[in-house]
Amino acid sequence: MSWVVLHFIGIMSYAASGAFVALEAEYSFIGVYALGLTTAFGGGMVRNLIIGVPVSELWEHSIILTVLMTLTFIVLLPLKWIDHWKRWSLFFDSIGLASFALQGALSAREVFSNDLGVMILASMFTGVGGGMIRDIIAARKPLALKEEIHAILTILCAMCIWLGWSSPLKLTLIVLVVVALRMCAIRYQWRLHLPCNLNRGSKTQMHFPILPLGKKSIGKSIYEKSE
């Protein structure tokens, strides 16, 4: 029962995160519904395409009703209440990340038995796919591509399902652990110490030579980050 509750909280959270992005971009209420539905169902659509399951299986009446009610509630709320809710958005979004990733791994296991590779792909795309599509539509840099903690946690969820952790109690425990790890990663700014993550706080440039015919080499910047 606890797992079902957490999963529905995750669905509501992902729908709400899409709505908040639409409001920040000053979209109309149509944009709120569009981004909310995209965030809630986009990752599941990609997952079903990966594992070969019809996309139509996503359309459960209870889930669709939950998403539409959540988005309608946000549309009708005064802005001051929305600002207050957004303070908790990362916490509830973490619940959505965990529950969606677990759902993706469970769906892949039903089709491909214990194929860990497929389970990781399904878990990853279910957990972060909807948010990536949402950010692209809103002309933002996808958060899941900037912070590796999202992908690492979805892989952790897939490995837990691969090891047989599928009882409601164990699923609830996995969600709580994932939420705790992500909140700690945000609080303490955890990053992997890889060469590509060094000097993130400074302006960096990468140059490569261009060799046009008949002209000398010219150095040109192909990547620049100012934050």
VMD Tcl script that draws the C-alpha trace (Angstrom):
set ca {
  {0.00 0.00 0.00}
  {2.85 2.39 0.86}
  {4.47 1.75 -2.54}
  {1.24 2.60 -4.37}
  {0.90 5.84 -2.41}
  {4.51 6.82 -3.13}
  {4.09 6.01 -6.82}
  {1.04 8.26 -7.10}
  {2.90 11.00 -5.21}
  {5.66 10.62 -7.80}
  {3.19 10.92 -10.67}
  {1.68 14.06 -9.14}
  {5.14 15.50 -8.51}
  {6.32 14.98 -12.08}
  {3.13 16.50 -13.44}
  {3.54 19.46 -11.07}
  {7.18 19.96 -12.08}
  {6.12 20.28 -15.71}
  {3.45 22.78 -14.71}
  {5.98 24.87 -12.76}
  {8.32 25.01 -15.74}
  {5.43 26.19 -17.91}
  {4.52 28.90 -15.40}
  {8.13 30.07 -15.16}
  {8.18 30.33 -18.96}
  {4.93 32.36 -18.75}
  {3.00 29.85 -20.84}
  {-0.79 29.85 -20.91}
  {-2.82 27.20 -19.11}
  {-2.58 25.12 -22.29}
  {1.19 25.10 -21.84}
  {0.76 24.04 -18.22}
  {-1.26 21.01 -19.27}
  {1.05 20.23 -22.18}
  {4.27 20.25 -20.14}
  {2.62 18.54 -17.19}
  {1.35 15.67 -19.33}
  {4.67 15.45 -21.16}
  {6.62 15.14 -17.92}
  {4.25 12.57 -16.47}
  {4.00 10.33 -19.54}
  {7.01 11.16 -21.75}
  {9.43 8.82 -19.98}
  {6.91 5.97 -19.98}
  {6.40 6.34 -23.72}
  {10.13 6.08 -24.39}
  {10.36 3.08 -22.06}
  {7.54 1.25 -23.82}
  {9.21 1.84 -27.16}
  {12.44 0.36 -25.79}
  {10.88 -2.80 -24.36}
  {8.38 -3.25 -27.20}
  {5.18 -2.67 -25.23}
  {2.29 -0.70 -26.80}
  {2.18 2.92 -25.65}
  {-1.57 2.57 -25.18}
  {-0.92 0.57 -22.00}
  {0.05 3.84 -20.31}
  {-3.50 5.14 -20.40}
  {-4.79 3.96 -17.05}
  {-7.84 5.95 -16.00}
  {-6.65 6.43 -12.41}
  {-3.26 7.81 -13.52}
  {-4.71 10.12 -16.18}
  {-7.29 11.42 -13.71}
  {-4.58 12.01 -11.09}
  {-2.43 13.99 -13.52}
  {-5.33 16.11 -14.82}
  {-6.57 16.88 -11.30}
  {-3.05 17.88 -10.23}
  {-2.61 20.22 -13.20}
  {-6.07 21.74 -12.76}
  {-5.32 22.36 -9.08}
  {-2.08 24.16 -9.99}
  {-3.79 26.27 -12.69}
  {-6.40 27.47 -10.19}
  {-3.99 28.13 -7.31}
  {-2.89 31.71 -6.51}
  {0.74 32.36 -7.40}
  {1.76 32.85 -3.76}
  {0.67 29.29 -2.97}
  {2.57 27.98 -5.97}
  {5.75 29.72 -4.76}
  {5.29 28.06 -1.36}
  {4.78 24.64 -2.97}
  {7.90 25.03 -5.09}
  {10.03 25.05 -1.95}
  {9.21 21.37 -1.61}
  {9.38 20.60 -5.31}
  {12.84 18.96 -5.22}
  {11.75 16.63 -2.44}
  {8.62 15.46 -4.23}
  {10.46 15.38 -7.56}
  {12.92 12.95 -5.97}
  {10.02 10.68 -5.06}
  {8.93 10.85 -8.70}
  {12.44 10.00 -9.91}
  {12.61 6.91 -7.70}
  {9.09 5.64 -8.34}
  {9.31 6.14 -12.11}
  {12.74 4.48 -12.30}
  {11.49 1.50 -10.31}
  {8.38 1.24 -12.46}
  {10.55 1.24 -15.58}
  {12.76 -1.55 -14.25}
  {9.72 -3.60 -13.20}
  {8.16 -3.22 -16.65}
  {11.40 -4.29 -18.35}
  {11.71 -7.34 -16.09}
  {8.23 -8.52 -17.10}
  {9.23 -8.52 -20.77}
  {12.95 -9.42 -20.70}
  {13.16 -11.45 -17.49}
  {16.40 -10.45 -15.68}
  {18.23 -8.66 -18.51}
  {20.11 -6.03 -16.50}
  {21.06 -3.90 -19.51}
  {17.48 -3.48 -20.69}
  {16.32 -2.87 -17.12}
  {18.86 -0.06 -16.71}
  {17.80 1.55 -20.00}
  {14.11 1.29 -19.11}
  {14.72 2.62 -15.60}
  {16.82 5.53 -16.82}
  {14.49 6.66 -19.59}
  {11.40 6.28 -17.41}
  {13.01 8.23 -14.58}
  {14.48 11.15 -16.53}
  {12.95 10.93 -20.01}
  {9.86 12.99 -19.29}
  {11.86 15.75 -17.61}
  {14.31 15.89 -20.51}
  {11.50 16.23 -23.05}
  {9.90 18.89 -20.87}
  {13.10 20.94 -20.64}
  {13.72 20.69 -24.38}
  {10.19 21.95 -25.14}
  {10.71 24.79 -22.67}
  {14.09 25.67 -24.30}
  {16.04 24.80 -21.15}
  {19.15 22.73 -20.63}
  {17.93 19.31 -19.39}
  {18.78 19.04 -15.71}
  {19.35 15.29 -16.00}
  {22.21 15.94 -18.44}
  {23.87 18.50 -16.16}
  {23.82 16.45 -12.94}
  {24.87 12.81 -13.06}
  {23.09 11.97 -9.79}
  {19.84 11.37 -11.71}
  {21.31 8.67 -13.92}
  {23.23 7.06 -11.05}
  {20.09 6.76 -8.95}
  {18.07 5.24 -11.79}
  {20.84 2.66 -12.28}
  {20.69 1.93 -8.55}
  {16.93 1.38 -8.82}
  {17.38 -0.99 -11.77}
  {20.02 -3.03 -9.94}
  {17.76 -3.39 -6.90}
  {14.96 -4.78 -9.08}
  {17.48 -7.06 -10.84}
  {18.49 -8.42 -7.41}
  {14.86 -9.29 -6.69}
  {13.82 -6.39 -4.48}
  {10.21 -6.22 -5.65}
  {8.06 -6.50 -2.53}
  {6.10 -3.34 -1.57}
  {8.17 -2.90 1.60}
  {11.47 -3.14 -0.29}
  {10.22 -0.79 -3.03}
  {9.26 1.74 -0.37}
  {12.70 1.42 1.23}
  {14.39 1.99 -2.16}
  {12.32 5.14 -2.71}
  {13.29 6.51 0.70}
  {17.00 5.78 0.11}
  {16.92 7.41 -3.34}
  {15.18 10.51 -1.97}
  {17.74 10.79 0.85}
  {20.69 10.39 -1.53}
  {19.38 12.96 -4.01}
  {18.61 15.53 -1.32}
  {22.10 15.05 0.11}
  {23.60 15.41 -3.37}
  {21.74 18.69 -3.84}
  {22.60 19.95 -0.37}
  {26.31 19.11 -0.51}
  {26.73 19.47 -4.32}
  {28.10 15.99 -4.85}
  {29.83 15.50 -8.21}
  {31.94 12.73 -9.66}
  {35.62 13.72 -9.86}
  {35.98 13.25 -13.60}
  {38.10 15.43 -15.91}
  {34.98 16.79 -17.60}
  {33.66 18.05 -14.24}
  {36.78 20.05 -13.32}
  {36.78 23.87 -13.30}
  {32.98 24.00 -13.48}
  {32.93 27.34 -11.76}
  {35.19 29.09 -14.21}
  {34.81 30.06 -17.84}
  {36.28 27.38 -20.05}
  {36.93 27.13 -23.73}
  {37.97 24.34 -26.01}
  {39.78 25.23 -29.21}
  {40.49 23.20 -32.28}
  {42.21 24.12 -35.51}
  {40.23 24.69 -38.69}
  {42.24 24.17 -41.87}
  {40.51 25.81 -44.82}
  {42.13 25.17 -48.20}
  {44.73 27.79 -49.00}
  {44.59 29.44 -45.58}
  {46.45 29.02 -42.35}
  {45.04 27.42 -39.26}
  {42.50 29.36 -37.25}
  {41.64 28.65 -33.61}
  {37.91 28.56 -32.98}
  {35.94 28.04 -29.79}
  {33.47 25.14 -29.93}
  {32.36 25.16 -26.31}
  {32.00 27.96 -23.85}
  {30.38 28.08 -20.50}
  {30.02 31.33 -18.57}
  {28.54 30.10 -15.31}
}
mol new
graphics top color blue
foreach p $ca { graphics top sphere $p radius 0.5 }
foreach p [lrange $ca 0 end-1] q [lrange $ca 1 end] { graphics top cylinder $p $q radius 0.2 }
display resetview
